[in-house]
């Protein structure tokens, strides 16, 4: 069974695996310049015009696998030399133009950017065009298209522009680090920084738990990943790597559901605080609505805080589908509780860098959370959990009217309505990724089946209520 959706993911994985392998062997600095040749041996190119360009790009990928540009605060970066294959963006006249008599495109263009050749076929003067799109709207043959780059199409908040070198450029003041561009770029020219070396360092220095206990806090969306193995084998694999204990972030979700439902009943209106990309979007695009964001920590931070408050000398690595979690872990309010963050892509590379075949391992048990904590992984799950939290705490007098926003575009619509005081709902569940966490850029696979797998995983929980799950914390 395939481990990844795309060859871009597989290439990224090979770089991460090789960097990790050298780090385990303590030969990384010695072998650093050899890694591109290890991945692309010989003289025959497999991806680009020549092996020299392939290796130059791989050299940049190695840098990102080692943490990327320290001067750039964004966890998402562009590899300039890899970003040169996309066609020029903007409105273009295609071969579908019939050279009609109506000339509606010309009439509607206020800039005089439309002209015709001897065959009456339309052409657009890029020096005059302002990309308004009116010509495309009126063309009866839909012969005028807006040829946007995949990264720009993926970025629904318009944080990506094309610079003078014809490469993508990210506006850090707008970017919310959701990673949509990372997954959608067909050349892998946009990618997230990796902290896999930090995790290897944490594992090594723990000395199998003698120096400190290293916890792996895993996101509930893990149930939809590593489909070639069983979840219990993944948990065994984590302990084989050197983690002392594996804890569900879903238990943190149970904690958040209880606290957030109470906060909602007290305040009357609330937006969720679980998705760091959504919270970042509110802070950057709708600062006047910041007051409505729940004051609770995210499930990742909530359970990690509990572990550090109750366990002496604990270190914590969060493992999930989310690129934005890497940015959240750097916030002053979260940094004390999270020591590093890995995506599922990076975890696969870590397993293979140690030659750990998880399919051969016995199944370990992961059972810390309730059904409601586990379904946080998919859109709508958070709202269901808040409804349950109200019920279990006897707050049913408060009538929940939730809107579950599936992707940042739906989040934008709900926030715009709230800004204009026309939103009828009293709770916004904001998920930046379509589908929720199961659609995160750091997932191995993306698909509709993932939702069903998360629900199935939730139903397998021994604890059937939120209060049952969090009772072990008291």
N, C-alpha and C positions, 0 to 999 in steps of 0.2 A: 504493500500500500504506500502511496506517495506521502512523504512527510510534509511537503510544501505545496502551495498553490502555483507558484511561478518559478521560472529559472532565475529571476532576479533575486528572489529570496534564497535560492540554493547557492548562488554566488556569494551573497552576503554571509551565509552560514559557513561556507568553506573558508572565508577569510577569518571569521570569528573562531572557528575550530582550530585553525592553524596558529593563530595568535595565542589562543588559550593553551594549545599543546606545548608551544615553546615556553610559555610562562610557567607551566607545571614543571618543565624540565630545567627551568632557570637558564634558558639559552636564548631568550627573546632578543636581547640586545645584540647578541652575537649573530643571530640568524635573521635579523630584521630585514635587511636588504634582499635576502634570498626568498622570502615568503612569496612575492609575486611570481618568481620562477618556479617555485614548488607547485603553485596553483595552475600556472600556464607554462608547462614545460615545452621544449622544442621550439620550432620556428614557424609553425602553422597557426595562424590566428583562428580563434573560435568565435569571437564576439565583435571585433572591430577590424579596422583596415589592416592592422599589422600587430604583431605580438608586442612591439615596443610601446605602442599606445595602450594596449591592454594592461601591460605591466605598470605603466605610469599611473593609470587609473587605479589599479590594485594597490599601488603604493599609497594613494590617498585613502583608499578604503581601510588599509592597515592603520593609518593614523586615526581614523574615526573609531576603529575597533579598540584603539588604545586610549580613547577618551576625547579625541578631536581637539579643536581649537579652544584652548583654555580662556582666551580673551573674548570668545563669543559666548554670551550667557545662554543662548538658545540651545536646546538639546537636539535641534534639527539643523542640519547643515547641507549646503550644496557643494557637490564636487564639480567645480567649474569645467574641468577638461572632459568630464563625462557628459556634460550637458551641451551637446552641439548637433544632435541628430534630428531634432524636431523641426518641422516646417515652420516658416514664419507665421506668427499668429495674426489674427485679424480677419476682416471680411474679404471674401474672394468670390469671383464669378467662376462657376464651374462649367463643365462641358454641357450641362443641361440647358444653358441659355440658348433659346431658339431664335434670337434676333427678332423678337416680336415688334409689332407696330405701336403697342400701347406705351412703351417707355415709362412705365410707372416708377421704376427705380430712379430714373433721371428726374422726373417731376418732383418726387418726394425729397430728393437730396438738396438740402439748403446750402451745401458747401460747394456745389458744382463739381463733385468728385467723380461723377459718372460720365463716361464718353463712349463712343462706339467706333468700331473699325469698319472696313469696307464691306464686311459681311453682316453688319448691323449687330454684331455681338458686343455686349457691354463690357467695359473695363473700369476698374476703380483706381483712381490716382491716390496712392497712399499718403502723399504729401498734403492732400486736402481732406482726406477722410478722418472723421473724428470718432469712428466706431459707434455711431448711434444705433445702427441696425435697422433703420427705417426702410432701406432698400430691400433687405432680406424679408421684411414683413409683407411688403406689397408684391413681391415677385410671384406671379401665378404658377411658375414652374419650380418654385423653391430652388432656383439655380444659384442663389447667393447664400453662402454659408459662412458661419463664424468659426474659423479654424483656430480654436484655442489649444494651447498645449495641455497635455494630460494633467500636469501639476496644477495649472490654473483652473481647469475644470474641477479638479478634486478639491481645491481650496475654496470653500463656499463663503469665506469671510474676506476674500480678495487680499490676502497677505503676500501674494507672489506676483512679481513684475519681471519683465525681461530687461536686463541691463544692456549697456553699450556693447558688450562682448557677445551678445545674443544668448546669454546664459540666464537661468532663473536666479532671482534675487529675492530673499525673504525679508520682509519688514518685521523686525522683532517687536516693534511697538504694536503691531496688529496681530501677529502670529500667536496662536493659543497652544501650539505644540501638540495638536491632536494626532499628527502623523498621517493624515489622509494622503498628502502628497508623497510621502515615503512609500506607501503601498502602491500608489497608482503610477508612479514614474516608470515607464517601460525600460529605461536604461539604468535604473538604480542610481541616478545622479543626485537624488535627494535622499538622505538617510539620517538615521538617528545615531547620536553618539552612544558608544557602548561603555559600560562600567564593569565589564566582565573581568578585567584585571583586578579591580578592587575586590570583587567577590572571591577570586582565587586567593588573593592576599588574606582575606578574612578567614577563608577555610584553612589555609596553611598555618596562620598564626594561632588559630584556636587549638591546634595540636590535639585533634579528636576530642575536643571538649575539656581538655586539661586546663587551658588558660581562661577560656570563657565558653559559654554555651551559645552556639550559633543557630538561630532560628530561621527557618524558611517560612515566610507567610505567603501562602499561595492564594491567588484570586479564584473565585468560584468558577470562572470561565475555563479553568483548567480541565473541567469535565468534558468540554467539547474539543479538546486538543489531544495530541499524542494518540490519535485514533488507531494507530497500528499496535498499541499496547493497552493494558488495563490500567485504570487510575491507580490502583494499589501498587502496581509495578513502578509507576512514576514516583510514588512516595518512597518506595524502597530505593530507587535510583538516587533520590535526593540525599538519603542517609548514607548511601554508598559514596557519594561525593564528599561527605564530611559534615553535613548538617546534623546537629544534635537532635532537633525536634522540628516537625512540620505542623504548622497551625493554619487553619482556614481563616482567610480574611473575611469569610462569610460570618464568622463569629463576631467580628467587628461590625459587620453589616447588621447583625441582630442588635448590637449595642446602639448603633446609629438609629435604627428603625424605632426603638423604644424612646430614645431621647428626642428624635426629630418629630415624632408624632405628638409628644407632650409639648414641645416648643411650638408646633403648628397650632395646637388647640389654644395655647396662651396668646399667640400673636394674631391669629386669624388669617394670615397669609404668609407663605414661605416658598422659597425655591430650594431645591436640594443642593447639597454641598459635596456630594460623593464623587462627581466627575470633575477632575481638576481642569480639564480643557473648557468645560462649561463655565466653571467659576471664573477662570481667566477671561473668558469671553464677556461675562457680565462686568467684571472689573474694568476691562479695556473699552468695551463698546457701549455699555450702559451703566456708567459709574453711579448714576442717580438711583439705581436699583440695588446697589450693593447692600443696603440696609436690610433687604429682604432675604438675602442668602443665609441659610441655616448656619448657626454658630458652631455646629458640631463638626468635629474632625471627620475626615473620610473614614470608611471602614478600615483601610490600610493603616492609617495613623492611629485610629482608636484602639485597635487590638495591639498594635505595636507599643503604644503608650502603656497599656495595661501590662504587657509582658515586662517592659523595662521598669515599671513601678513596683512589680511584685517579684522580679527575679534579679538577683545580684549579678552584675557583670555580664549582662546578655547583649548579644549583637544580633541585628535583624536585617535580613535581605528579603525584600518584597519581590515576588515573581508573578508576573501577570501579562496581560495582552496590550498594555498601555504605554505609549511613548510619553504621554503627558505626566505619568507618575514619576518619571525621571526628573521632570521640572518641579513637581510638587515636593519631592523629597529634599529639594534645595531651599524650600521656604523656611523662614525662621521659625514658624509655628509648627513645622513638621520635622525639621532637620534633627532635633534631639532624639527622635524615635526611630528613624530609618537610617541604616548604615550604608545600604546600597540597593539598587533596583536592577532586576533582570527582566527581559521579555521572554516569552515562550520560545521565540526564535533563538535567543541566546542560551537558554537552558538546554535546548537540543544540541547546540554546538558544544556546550560544556560537557554533556554526557559523552558525546563522541570524541572529545579531546582526551578523555580518560578511558576510551574504548569500553564504555559501559553499555552493554546491550540490555536495555530494560526489559525486553521481552523474555529474557531468561531468568529474571528475578522473581522471587516469591512476592506475593501481594501483602503490602502493609495496610494498615487501617487509617483512614482519615475521617474522623467523625467528631467535629467540634461545634457544628452549627445546626440551625433549624432549616426547614424548607424555605422559610421566608428570607433568611439570610443568604441562602444559596442562589435564589432566583434574582438577586440584585444584578447578576451577570447579564441579564437580557432586559431590553426596554419594556417597561411596564411592571417589572418586578419590584422596583423600589416603591412605587405607588401602592402596590398590593401589600407590601410589608408595612407601610405607614398605616394603611387601613386596619391591618391586624394589630399593630401597636396601639392604636386608639381603642380598639375593641378590648384587648387584654388589660388595658389600664383603666377601663371603665369610663372612657372619654367619648362614649358613643353619642353624647348630646351634641358634640361637634360634628357637623355634617361635612365630610370630606368630598370635595369636588376637584379631582386631580386631572391634570393634563400631562400625558407622557409624551415628551418630545423626542422623536426618533431621528436623531441627527441634528447637526447644528443649524440647518435651514429651518427646521420646525421650532427649534429653540428661539431663533431670531423672530419668528412670527409671534410666538407667545410673549416674548419680552417686549416687542413693539406694542402689542395690545395692552400689556400692563403699563407701559410708559404712557399710553393714551387713556388709561383707566377704562378700557372697554373689555378687559379679560374677565370672563364670568367665573373661571375656575379660581380656587384658593390655594392650590399647590401645584408648582411646576416641577416636574421630574425632568431634569435636563441631561440628555445623553448626547455628547458631541459626535459619537460614531453611530452610523446607521446600524440598528439592531441592538445597540448597547455595547457593553464590554466585549461581547462575542464578535463584534466587528472591528475590534482594535487592530491597529497597524502592526502590533507585535505578535499577532496570532500566527500559528503555523498554517492554519486553514481558515477560510471564510465561507460560510454557506448557511442556507436556511435550516439545514439539519442541526446546526449548532444549538438553536433555540430548544428543539425537542430534547437534545441531550442534556441541556442545563435543567430543564423541567424534570426529566427522569432522575437526574442526580439529586435534585431537591427533594423528590418524593422518597428517596432512599434514606433521608436523614432520620436518625433515631429520635431526635428531639422534634416534636411536632409543633411546639409553640415557641415564640420568641422568649418568653419568660423561663421556659424549661431550659433553653440554650444558655441564657446568660446567668442562670441560677448557679452554675459552676464557678462563676467569677466572684461570688460573694463569700 
